[in-house]
Amino acid sequence: MKQTVLVIEDNEQNLYLATFLLEQNDFKVIPARSGLEGIEQANRIKPDLIILDIQLPQMDGYAVARALRRNPALNEVPIVAVTSYAMVGDRERAMEAGCNGYIEKPINPDMFLSQIINYLKAGISGGKKQL
């Protein structure tokens, strides 16, 4: 059975690239183009992993991660921030919000899939395990 990845990303090019890379490697991808849509999708489908853009309109990725972590049914789902925010402290801020991993944009297509697989294999202990 295919693993399901929810990709919360408002930029169509970034969404296309992540979807293409994941689907080419036998993942089922569910897109969400806003934080609210992502929260609704996550609650409905309980994905195996969530890829979360931090720079979203209306509700940023930090707020989305905190909202997702308030749902006990999603505690075991890894959340990976994928963002162009790469300043000192940005990674820590994402982790404090509830993310388990952090990948800088632009993503490296050669490394992206192995990074995602590592997050899936590591599993999550109470939503707090970080890589």
N, C-alpha and C positions, 0 to 999 in steps of 0.2 A: 504494500500500500504506500502511495506517495505521501511524503511529509508535506504539510501545509505551512507556507510562509506568508504572513500578512505583511505587506509592504505599505507603510504609511508615508507617502511622498507626494508633494504637490507639483513638483517639476516633472513634466511629461518625459523629457529626455532621460532624466535619472531613473524614473519609474520604468521606462522602456528597457534601459540597460540592465537594471536589477532583474526585471522579469525575464528578459531574454536569457541571461546567464543562469538563472535558477531553473527555468523551464527546460533549457538544453541539458540540464543535469537531473531531470526527472523529479523536480519539485512541483507541487501545485502552488500557484501564486494567487493570492487574493489581494487586489489593489484597493487602497483607500487614499483619497486625495485631500483629506483634511483630518485634523485630529479627532473631531467628533465622529466622523465616519469610521475612523480607525478604532475608536473605543467601541462603537456599536458592533462593528465586524468582529472584533476580538471577543466580545461578550457572547456573540452568536455562534462563532465557529470554533473557538478555543484552539487557535493555531499551535503548531509545534514550535514556532519561533516568530518574533515580531521584529521587523526592520523599521526603525523609526527615524525619520528626518527630524532634526531639532528645529530648523528654521521653517516653521509652518505658519500660515496666516491665521489670525483670530485666536488660536490656542497653540502655543509653542510646544515643542516636543517634551520639554521638562514637565509641563502641566499634564500632557498626555500620559507620560510614564507614571506620574504620581497617581493619576486616575486609574490606570490599569492595575497598579499595585494595590489599590483599595479593594479590588475584586479578588477574594480568596481563591476562586476557581482559576485564576490566572497566575497564581504565585509561582507555579513551576515552569511557566513559559519564559524562556529567555527573551530579553529585549535588548537589541543591539542598536545603539545610536549610530547613524551614518550621517555625518555632517561636515560642512565646510568650516565649522567653528573649530579652530585648531590652536587657540591661544592657551597660554598657561592657565590651568584651572578649569578649562572647558570639559576635559575628560572627567575630572572629579565631580563637577557639577552634574554631569549626566548620570554618573554612578549614584550620587546622593539622591537624585530624582527617582531612581529605581531601575536604571539600565544595568545590564550585566556585561556589556561590551561596548566598544567604541571603535568605529572605523572612519577614518578621515576621507573626505571627498577632495579631489575626484577619486573615485574608487579605482583600484588597480584590477582590471578584469582577470589578470593571471593569478591574483591572490585572493580575490573576493570569495570565490566558492570555497576554497580551503578554510578561510576564516569563518564562514558561515557553518561549515561542517564541524569545525572545532567547537563552536558554541553549542551546536546540537548534541555532539558527543559528550561534552562536559556535563550536560544536564544542569539543573539548578536546584540548590538546596534552600527551600523557603524563599526563593526569589532573590537571594542575596549573593549567590556565588558570582564572582567576577573573574574574567580572564584577562 
